Amino acid sequence: MRVFLAVLWGDPAGAGLVLESAIRAARKTGQERLLSDSLTMASIAANMNNDRVTARRRLAEAQELTPRLEDPAATLGVIQAQAFNGFFEGDLATVRSVSTEGIRISRETGDIYRLTMMLMNRGNAALFGSDLDESRPFLTEALRFAREIDDRVAEFYLLDALGCHAASSGQAAKAARLLGAAETIRTGAGARIIPFMTPLLDQAGERATMTLGAARFEAEFKAGTALSRHDAIRLALGEPRRMAGTGSSETGDAVLGKRESEVALLVAEGLTNKEIGARLFISESTVASHIRGILNKLGFNSRAQIASWSANR
């Protein structure tokens, strides 16, 4: 689990020693499923750490071990490692092939988390190959699933990818806003940009800036950083944005419980968690829990957004 989090946070170096311990423990205790998971994560972490030799070696070990487990989740883990290896080595044909198989297995087993990853890999492979028509359906379906399971890291990856898609499609303002929204979600989740995405993101920023001019690009990017997650995803998917003050059942008062509404009002007054707890006669940790619930339900990323929303209501 520590390794998984380190990879999500883009800290492959920090994952290294823990991975080696996990691999040794799995071999010693004969836990082949744990060994398979550890080897695939080791391959991904090594690629992110620019260690191609270790990445290939660990992937080869996992590919030899996993088939005899007859475990779809373990197989999907290997496929994810193969896709990552393909991205880092520029082998888009392999990424397309293994991701297509991963999509099939994920759909059959109902593994929505893995399906989101496989769709994203498939869409990004097409995006890297400049096939915009092919990439968008995969990326948008992945984003819908990421929204369904509230996967913030996947949401940030996909908003970045769809920002790149928009920039390549001549939608410069939309691209800038999506890139800004992705940045807000990324920092909120504590994640980092995957290294192989950096050139594509740089190119998208340059294209959008060339079309809009530096000043307008910065303005659109900043506007994107202020979007709620829900509105950013709607923008990426081409769905209508909720209008402020409409009383939408999705993000209006009806969504928040009575106590959450009270907490939101006090956040708007500028009170700290401790002060809110004292006012409502509840613990500080309970206030923090309510605030997390409000952020999640409204698709917000900060107390400032809660305060603004509450004041406007």
VOPAGU-2260 file (C-alpha; in pm, 1 decimal, decimal comma):
REM VOPAGU-2260
SITE   aa  ch    i         X         Y         Z
SITE  MET   A    0       0,0       0,0       0,0
SITE  ARG   A    1     286,2     238,7      76,8
SITE  VAL   A    2     431,0     167,2    -267,6
SITE  PHE   A    3      95,2     217,2    -438,7
SITE  LEU   A    4      58,0     558,7    -274,6
SITE  ALA   A    5     416,3     652,3    -359,6
SITE  VAL   A    6     353,4     573,3    -726,9
SITE  LEU   A    7      29,5     775,2    -727,1
SITE  TRP   A    8     216,3    1066,1    -569,6
SITE  GLY   A    9     491,8    1038,6    -829,4
SITE  ASP   A   10     759,2     939,0    -576,7
SITE  PRO   A   11     913,8     625,2    -732,6
SITE  ALA   A   12    1243,5     668,3    -548,4
SITE  GLY   A   13    1060,1     653,3    -217,2
SITE  ALA   A   14     890,4     333,7    -330,4
SITE  GLY   A   15    1214,1     148,5    -408,5
SITE  LEU   A   16    1322,9      16,0     -69,1
SITE  VAL   A   17     968,9     -71,0      34,8
SITE  LEU   A   18     917,2    -260,4    -292,9
SITE  GLU   A   19    1227,3    -469,9    -240,5
SITE  SER   A   20    1105,8    -557,5     109,6
SITE  ALA   A   21     764,3    -655,9     -26,8
SITE  ILE   A   22     918,5    -874,6    -296,9
SITE  ARG   A   23    1145,7   -1051,5     -46,1
SITE  ALA   A   24     857,5   -1106,0     196,0
SITE  ALA   A   25     633,9   -1244,1     -78,8
SITE  ARG   A   26     902,7   -1488,9    -194,3
SITE  LYS   A   27     980,2   -1598,0     161,4
SITE  THR   A   28     617,1   -1663,4     252,6
SITE  GLY   A   29     517,8   -1809,2     -83,3
SITE  GLN   A   30     246,3   -1549,9    -144,7
SITE  GLU   A   31     245,4   -1551,9    -523,3
SITE  ARG   A   32     -36,6   -1299,2    -564,6
SITE  LEU   A   33     149,0   -1052,8    -341,0
SITE  LEU   A   34     464,9   -1124,8    -539,0
SITE  SER   A   35     285,8   -1058,1    -867,8
SITE  ASP   A   36     150,3    -725,9    -739,4
SITE  SER   A   37     491,0    -626,6    -602,1
SITE  LEU   A   38     672,1    -709,6    -926,3
SITE  THR   A   39     428,4    -514,4   -1143,7
SITE  MET   A   40     444,5    -213,3    -911,9
SITE  ALA   A   41     824,6    -242,7    -910,6
SITE  SER   A   42     825,5    -228,1   -1290,9
SITE  ILE   A   43     604,9      83,2   -1294,6
SITE  ALA   A   44     809,9     254,7   -1022,1
SITE  ALA   A   45    1138,2     175,2   -1198,6
SITE  ASN   A   46    1010,1     322,6   -1524,6
SITE  MET   A   47     901,4     638,6   -1342,5
SITE  ASN   A   48    1250,3     651,2   -1189,5
SITE  ASN   A   49    1404,3     623,3   -1538,1
SITE  ASP   A   50    1549,7     277,6   -1461,7
SITE  ARG   A   51    1451,6      87,9   -1775,7
SITE  VAL   A   52    1667,1    -219,5   -1701,6
SITE  THR   A   53    1497,2    -289,1   -1367,4
SITE  ALA   A   54    1157,6    -207,8   -1517,7
SITE  ARG   A   55    1197,1    -469,7   -1792,3
SITE  ARG   A   56    1338,3    -729,0   -1552,9
SITE  ARG   A   57    1057,7    -694,7   -1298,5
SITE  LEU   A   58     795,7    -697,5   -1574,3
SITE  ALA   A   59     944,3   -1015,7   -1722,3
SITE  GLU   A   60     931,9   -1183,8   -1380,2
SITE  ALA   A   61     568,0   -1082,2   -1336,3
SITE  GLN   A   62     476,2   -1204,4   -1685,1
SITE  GLU   A   63     629,6   -1543,7   -1609,1
SITE  LEU   A   64     457,1   -1578,3   -1272,1
SITE  THR   A   65     110,2   -1433,0   -1321,3
SITE  PRO   A   66     -49,7   -1664,2   -1582,6
SITE  ARG   A   67     -47,0   -1961,1   -1346,5
SITE  LEU   A   68    -236,3   -1762,5   -1081,4
SITE  GLU   A   69    -547,3   -1746,7   -1304,7
SITE  ASP   A   70    -641,9   -1424,1   -1128,8
SITE  PRO   A   71    -795,9   -1147,9   -1345,9
SITE  ALA   A   72    -683,6    -871,6   -1107,8
SITE  ALA   A   73    -324,0    -994,8   -1119,4
SITE  THR   A   74    -343,9   -1018,1   -1498,4
SITE  LEU   A   75    -470,6    -660,2   -1515,8
SITE  GLY   A   76    -181,2    -552,7   -1295,8
SITE  VAL   A   77      65,0    -699,4   -1544,3
SITE  ILE   A   78    -119,4    -534,1   -1833,5
SITE  GLN   A   79     -94,5    -197,1   -1657,9
SITE  ALA   A   80     280,9    -247,7   -1614,5
SITE  GLN   A   81     311,0    -345,9   -1982,7
SITE  ALA   A   82     123,7     -32,0   -2086,7
SITE  PHE   A   83     345,0     190,3   -1871,5
SITE  ASN   A   84     653,7      23,5   -2014,4
SITE  GLY   A   85     519,9      84,6   -2363,6
SITE  PHE   A   86     463,7     454,4   -2293,6
SITE  PHE   A   87     813,3     502,1   -2152,8
SITE  GLU   A   88     972,8     317,5   -2443,6
SITE  GLY   A   89     756,1     483,2   -2708,4
SITE  ASP   A   90     598,5     152,0   -2810,1
SITE  LEU   A   91     241,8     270,1   -2872,5
SITE  ALA   A   92     148,0     -47,7   -3059,8
SITE  THR   A   93     204,3    -250,4   -2742,1
SITE  VAL   A   94       9,9       2,3   -2535,7
SITE  ARG   A   95    -285,3     -23,4   -2774,7
SITE  SER   A   96    -275,3    -402,8   -2779,5
SITE  VAL   A   97    -247,9    -469,4   -2406,5
SITE  SER   A   98    -489,9    -191,1   -2312,7
SITE  THR   A   99    -753,9    -331,9   -2548,5
SITE  GLU   A  100    -720,5    -668,2   -2374,8
SITE  GLY   A  101    -729,3    -494,9   -2037,5
SITE  ILE   A  102   -1054,0    -319,4   -2129,9
SITE  ARG   A  103   -1209,3    -653,7   -2223,2
SITE  ILE   A  104   -1107,8    -823,0   -1897,1
SITE  SER   A  105   -1210,4    -524,8   -1684,4
SITE  ARG   A  106   -1554,6    -511,5   -1841,7
SITE  GLU   A  107   -1604,4    -885,4   -1796,5
SITE  THR   A  108   -1505,0    -875,8   -1429,3
SITE  GLY   A  109   -1676,0    -545,4   -1347,7
SITE  ASP   A  110   -1351,8    -389,7   -1223,9
SITE  ILE   A  111   -1435,6     -20,4   -1273,9
SITE  TYR   A  112   -1110,0     110,2   -1127,0
SITE  ARG   A  113    -897,7     -99,2   -1363,4
SITE  LEU   A  114   -1131,9     -24,5   -1653,1
SITE  THR   A  115   -1075,2     346,6   -1596,5
SITE  MET   A  116    -698,0     291,9   -1617,2
SITE  MET   A  117    -720,2      75,1   -1929,9
SITE  LEU   A  118    -947,5     321,5   -2110,6
SITE  MET   A  119    -712,3     604,4   -2017,2
SITE  ASN   A  120    -410,6     411,3   -2146,2
SITE  ARG   A  121    -589,8     332,1   -2471,7
SITE  GLY   A  122    -700,0     691,4   -2518,5
SITE  ASN   A  123    -356,2     830,9   -2438,8
SITE  ALA   A  124    -193,3     591,2   -2686,1
SITE  ALA   A  125    -418,5     729,4   -2959,5
SITE  LEU   A  126    -352,0    1085,0   -2840,3
SITE  PHE   A  127      24,9    1031,1   -2854,7
SITE  GLY   A  128     -26,3     897,0   -3207,0
SITE  SER   A  129    -217,7    1216,8   -3298,9
SITE  ASP   A  130    -537,5    1021,5   -3365,5
SITE  LEU   A  131    -779,4    1267,0   -3205,5
SITE  ASP   A  132   -1099,0    1098,2   -3327,1
SITE  GLU   A  133    -991,6     763,3   -3182,1
SITE  SER   A  134    -864,9     898,3   -2849,5
SITE  ARG   A  135   -1162,5    1106,6   -2732,8
SITE  PRO   A  136   -1420,1     825,0   -2679,8
SITE  PHE   A  137   -1174,1     631,7   -2463,3
SITE  LEU   A  138   -1074,8     936,6   -2258,9
SITE  THR   A  139   -1430,7    1057,9   -2202,2
SITE  GLU   A  140   -1555,7     714,2   -2098,9
SITE  ALA   A  141   -1263,9     686,9   -1856,5
SITE  LEU   A  142   -1347,8    1029,6   -1711,5
SITE  ARG   A  143   -1711,1     929,6   -1656,2
SITE  PHE   A  144   -1597,8     623,0   -1462,2
SITE  ALA   A  145   -1342,3     828,4   -1265,4
SITE  ARG   A  146   -1623,2    1064,0   -1166,8
SITE  GLU   A  147   -1844,7     769,3   -1071,7
SITE  ILE   A  148   -1587,2     621,2    -832,8
SITE  ASP   A  149   -1451,1     962,4    -723,3
SITE  ASP   A  150   -1094,5     886,4    -833,4
SITE  ARG   A  151    -928,9    1227,9    -800,5
SITE  VAL   A  152    -593,3    1116,7    -940,5
SITE  ALA   A  153    -753,3     969,2   -1253,1
SITE  GLU   A  154    -964,1    1284,6   -1290,0
SITE  PHE   A  155    -653,0    1500,3   -1293,9
SITE  TYR   A  156    -477,1    1272,8   -1546,0
SITE  LEU   A  157    -780,9    1270,9   -1773,0
SITE  LEU   A  158    -847,0    1644,6   -1756,7
SITE  ASP   A  159    -484,8    1698,1   -1856,7
SITE  ALA   A  160    -521,7    1450,5   -2145,0
SITE  LEU   A  161    -845,4    1610,6   -2263,8
SITE  GLY   A  162    -679,7    1952,5   -2231,7
SITE  CYS   A  163    -411,2    1828,4   -2470,2
SITE  HIS   A  164    -684,9    1694,2   -2697,9
SITE  ALA   A  165    -860,0    2032,9   -2696,3
SITE  ALA   A  166    -536,3    2215,5   -2778,2
SITE  SER   A  167    -474,8    1985,4   -3075,1
SITE  SER   A  168    -837,0    2029,6   -3188,2
SITE  GLY   A  169    -819,1    2407,7   -3207,9
SITE  GLN   A  170   -1007,2    2468,1   -2881,3
SITE  ALA   A  171    -740,0    2677,4   -2714,1
SITE  ALA   A  172    -954,0    2844,6   -2445,4
SITE  LYS   A  173   -1107,2    2512,8   -2341,5
SITE  ALA   A  174    -759,8    2357,7   -2334,6
SITE  ALA   A  175    -628,0    2628,9   -2102,1
SITE  ARG   A  176    -921,8    2590,4   -1864,2
SITE  LEU   A  177    -891,7    2212,2   -1850,8
SITE  LEU   A  178    -518,5    2233,9   -1784,9
SITE  GLY   A  179    -586,1    2481,7   -1504,2
SITE  ALA   A  180    -858,0    2263,2   -1353,3
SITE  ALA   A  181    -630,8    1959,6   -1370,7
SITE  GLU   A  182    -359,2    2148,8   -1184,5
SITE  THR   A  183    -596,6    2232,6    -898,7
SITE  ILE   A  184    -712,3    1872,0    -863,4
SITE  ARG   A  185    -353,8    1744,9    -890,2
SITE  THR   A  186    -224,3    1964,7    -609,9
SITE  GLY   A  187    -529,3    1884,6    -397,5
SITE  ALA   A  188    -462,1    1512,4    -435,9
SITE  GLY   A  189     -88,5    1553,1    -374,6
SITE  ALA   A  190      -8,3    1380,4    -705,0
SITE  ARG   A  191     258,7    1452,0    -964,2
SITE  ILE   A  192     256,8    1455,3   -1343,5
SITE  ILE   A  193     360,2    1125,8   -1503,6
SITE  PRO   A  194     693,3    1192,5   -1680,1
SITE  PHE   A  195     588,2    1063,1   -2021,4
SITE  MET   A  196     297,8    1312,7   -2025,3
SITE  THR   A  197     521,6    1618,0   -1977,6
SITE  PRO   A  198     615,5    1671,7   -2347,3
SITE  LEU   A  199     251,2    1645,1   -2453,0
SITE  LEU   A  200     140,9    1891,8   -2184,9
SITE  ASP   A  201     418,0    2136,4   -2277,1
SITE  GLN   A  202     314,2    2116,8   -2640,2
SITE  ALA   A  203     -52,2    2175,3   -2549,3
SITE  GLY   A  204      37,4    2482,4   -2344,2
SITE  GLU   A  205     250,0    2621,4   -2626,3
SITE  ARG   A  206     -24,4    2566,8   -2884,4
SITE  ALA   A  207    -292,3    2728,2   -2671,3
SITE  THR   A  208     -64,0    3022,9   -2586,4
SITE  MET   A  209      20,3    3076,1   -2951,6
SITE  THR   A  210    -350,4    3089,2   -3037,8
SITE  LEU   A  211    -471,0    3297,6   -2743,3
SITE  GLY   A  212    -168,7    3505,2   -2657,6
SITE  ALA   A  213      10,1    3478,6   -2324,1
SITE  ALA   A  214    -221,4    3711,3   -2131,0
SITE  ARG   A  215    -545,3    3541,8   -2231,5
SITE  PHE   A  216    -397,0    3195,0   -2184,1
SITE  GLU   A  217    -305,3    3286,6   -1826,8
SITE  ALA   A  218    -654,1    3426,2   -1767,8
SITE  GLU   A  219    -823,2    3113,2   -1901,8
SITE  PHE   A  220    -584,7    2887,5   -1707,8
SITE  LYS   A  221    -659,5    3080,5   -1388,4
SITE  ALA   A  222   -1033,6    3053,2   -1456,1
SITE  GLY   A  223    -985,0    2677,7   -1487,6
SITE  THR   A  224    -811,6    2657,3   -1150,7
SITE  ALA   A  225   -1123,1    2811,5    -992,1
SITE  LEU   A  226   -1365,6    2557,4   -1141,6
SITE  SER   A  227   -1518,8    2295,3    -914,8
SITE  ARG   A  228   -1430,0    1937,7   -1004,3
SITE  HIS   A  229   -1785,6    1876,0   -1123,1
SITE  ASP   A  230   -1782,7    2180,6   -1351,6
SITE  ALA   A  231   -1436,5    2095,4   -1485,7
SITE  ILE   A  232   -1551,5    1742,8   -1572,1
SITE  ARG   A  233   -1867,7    1879,4   -1733,5
SITE  LEU   A  234   -1652,6    2111,4   -1945,3
SITE  ALA   A  235   -1428,3    1822,6   -2052,1
SITE  LEU   A  236   -1726,2    1602,2   -2140,2
SITE  GLY   A  237   -1919,2    1877,1   -2316,5
SITE  GLU   A  238   -2200,5    1868,1   -2059,9
SITE  PRO   A  239   -2388,9    2188,4   -1967,0
SITE  ARG   A  240   -2244,9    2366,2   -1666,8
SITE  ARG   A  241   -2467,5    2418,5   -1361,6
SITE  MET   A  242   -2569,3    2781,7   -1335,1
SITE  ALA   A  243   -2515,8    2951,5    -999,4
SITE  GLY   A  244   -2833,6    3009,7    -803,3
SITE  THR   A  245   -3046,4    2757,4    -995,8
SITE  GLY   A  246   -3100,3    2536,2    -693,0
SITE  SER   A  247   -2973,5    2229,0    -877,1
SITE  SER   A  248   -3051,8    1913,4    -686,9
SITE  GLU   A  249   -2699,0    1792,4    -755,4
SITE  THR   A  250   -2510,5    2077,2    -593,0
SITE  GLY   A  251   -2777,6    2283,9    -418,8
SITE  ASP   A  252   -2894,4    2290,5     -60,4
SITE  ALA   A  253   -3083,3    1961,9     -95,7
SITE  VAL   A  254   -2754,5    1773,9    -138,3
SITE  LEU   A  255   -2613,0    1889,9     195,1
SITE  GLY   A  256   -2744,0    1764,4     523,4
SITE  LYS   A  257   -2870,5    2010,7     785,5
SITE  ARG   A  258   -2545,2    2001,4     982,7
SITE  GLU   A  259   -2334,4    2032,1     667,9
SITE  SER   A  260   -2532,6    2341,5     565,3
SITE  GLU   A  261   -2469,1    2492,3     908,3
SITE  VAL   A  262   -2097,3    2418,7     879,6
SITE  ALA   A  263   -2087,4    2572,6     529,5
SITE  LEU   A  264   -2244,7    2893,6     660,5
SITE  LEU   A  265   -1986,6    2917,9     938,6
SITE  VAL   A  266   -1702,7    2853,0     692,6
SITE  ALA   A  267   -1837,3    3152,0     497,2
SITE  GLU   A  268   -1809,6    3357,1     815,9
SITE  GLY   A  269   -1439,0    3275,4     825,1
SITE  LEU   A  270   -1446,4    3054,7    1136,3
SITE  THR   A  271   -1182,4    2788,3    1193,9
SITE  ASN   A  272   -1275,3    2423,5    1253,8
SITE  LYS   A  273   -1221,4    2472,9    1626,2
SITE  GLU   A  274   -1445,7    2778,6    1631,4
SITE  ILE   A  275   -1714,9    2603,1    1428,0
SITE  GLY   A  276   -1705,5    2308,4    1667,9
SITE  ALA   A  277   -1750,9    2539,3    1964,8
SITE  ARG   A  278   -2040,3    2717,3    1797,6
SITE  LEU   A  279   -2221,2    2391,9    1709,0
SITE  PHE   A  280   -2113,8    2193,0    2017,5
SITE  ILE   A  281   -1938,0    1924,9    1813,1
SITE  SER   A  282   -1574,9    1810,7    1803,6
SITE  GLU   A  283   -1314,7    1963,3    1576,0
SITE  SER   A  284   -1265,9    1626,2    1402,0
SITE  THR   A  285   -1641,0    1607,5    1333,1
SITE  VAL   A  286   -1624,3    1953,4    1173,2
SITE  ALA   A  287   -1335,3    1835,0     955,3
SITE  SER   A  288   -1541,5    1531,4     851,4
SITE  HIS   A  289   -1835,9    1754,3     758,2
SITE  ILE   A  290   -1609,4    1978,7     552,0
SITE  ARG   A  291   -1471,1    1679,8     362,2
SITE  GLY   A  292   -1828,2    1574,9     289,7
SITE  ILE   A  293   -1919,8    1922,3     165,9
SITE  LEU   A  294   -1614,1    1937,9     -61,7
SITE  ASN   A  295   -1697,1    1597,9    -206,1
SITE  LYS   A  296   -2068,0    1664,5    -260,5
SITE  LEU   A  297   -2017,6    2004,5    -420,0
SITE  GLY   A  298   -1709,0    1903,7    -617,5
SITE  PHE   A  299   -1502,7    2177,6    -455,7
SITE  ASN   A  300   -1132,0    2177,4    -369,0
SITE  SER   A  301   -1104,6    2447,1     -99,5
SITE  ARG   A  302   -1276,1    2622,8     190,6
SITE  ALA   A  303   -1277,0    2940,6     -17,1
SITE  GLN   A  304   -1507,3    2774,1    -270,9
SITE  ILE   A  305   -1739,4    2660,6       9,6
SITE  ALA   A  306   -1745,1    3014,5     149,3
SITE  SER   A  307   -1823,1    3166,0    -190,6
SITE  TRP   A  308   -2095,3    2913,8    -264,2
SITE  SER   A  309   -2253,0    2958,7      79,4
SITE  ALA   A  310   -2242,9    3338,4      53,9
SITE  ASN   A  311   -2406,7    3329,4    -289,7
SITE  ARG   A  312   -2684,3    3107,0    -159,2
